[in-house]
Amino acid sequence: MRKTLVAGGLLALAAAGVVTVLLDGGGTEAAAPSTPTTTATATITRQDLVDTKTVSGSLTYDGERRIATDASGTVTWVAAEGSVVRRGRPLLKVDREPVVALYGTLPLYRTLRQGVPDGPDVRQLERNLKALGYGDDLTVDDHFSYATHLAVKAWQDDNGLPETGQVDAAQAVFVPSAVRVTETKVAVGDRTGPGRQALTVSGLRRLVHVDLDTADQTLARKGAKVAVTLPGGEEVTGRIGSVGTVAKAVRTAQGESDGSTVDVDITLDKTPRTRLDQAPVEVELVSERHEDVLAVPVEALLALREGGFGVEVVENGAARLVAVETGAFGGGMVEITGAGLAEGMRVGVPES
């Protein structure tokens, strides 16, 4: 990690055009050059510095899942990509009969009808019937009663389904909540059958997904705050919601190993303006925080010919070079430690 941070700092120094000088006798201080290297100064401050690293990600939606149905026949209608499907609305139609979205976490793994053993899936169905306005006399419990049977028939009648009083996976699909159609896997006119994937859907909440290099995994801590730059320059903040625990191998186009990544999902503090799915974004992760340190602008650093860095301390119209050790880089500032340095001293910087 430290090597990575130092490398980033060196790049910043190169961009700032750091001057190379030679300390007198290799000591920690030297007389100022006869020709001053700077004509402006900056103050040594005491502050907190945060090292950051920017990684690429994509703006997407939470809870992606595949939707299959047991309906057999010809697809006569399918929800458009990007559309939102709520409880009681069709996801697609097969032979003009709808496959309806209902809310719940259990899949419709058996036909629900009178005589079926009691279970939480019955309660789930009854809760939906009630929410959709069916079954005034219906009690929401684990038992499929005659009142449930009548409520199902009324629901089927309103949706153009055969009025059988029983519900199976050819008529309905349980989803956790309202869903957004991410991708359609069938088109009008296609033949479909039991188990065939029809749609890919997701939740409505926007999030950012990052395939983070495993070498940078320590940067991602659940709950940590991050900054996200969206398409068009929009900036929002967010927090890391989850960090994967299983590494995924990355391979080149030639099939060779190219390291590995872990999944990182970030929840945003506000809904972004863009509605694009899979839009590329930049995520700024906090890698290290240094508190209450001496800091100067990066451009105040002088690269010493014998190695390392120094700053030109300006006092009473005279200048002297002081060798320094660098620490954190952040916000155009760099942490420094060196003999005799103190908050409030002035150091030379290139005149802008």
Secondary structure, 3 states (H helix, E strand, C coil): CHHHHHHHHHHHHHHHCCEEECCHHHCCEEECCCCCCCCEEEECEEEEEEEEEEEEEEEEECCCEEEEECCCEEEEEECCCCCEECCCCEEEEECCEEEEEEECCCCCCCCECCCCCCCHHHHHHHHHHHHCCCCCCCCCCCCCCHHHHHHHHHHHHHCCCCCCCCECCCCEEEECCCEEEEEECCCCCCEECCCEEEEEEECCCEEEEEEEEHHHHHHCCCCCEEEEECHHHCEEEEEEEEECCCCEEEECCCCCEEEEEEEEEEEECCCCCCCCCCEEEEEEEEEEEEEEEEEEEHHHCEEECCCCEEEEEEECCEEEEEEEEEEEEECCEEEEECCCCCCCCEEEECCC
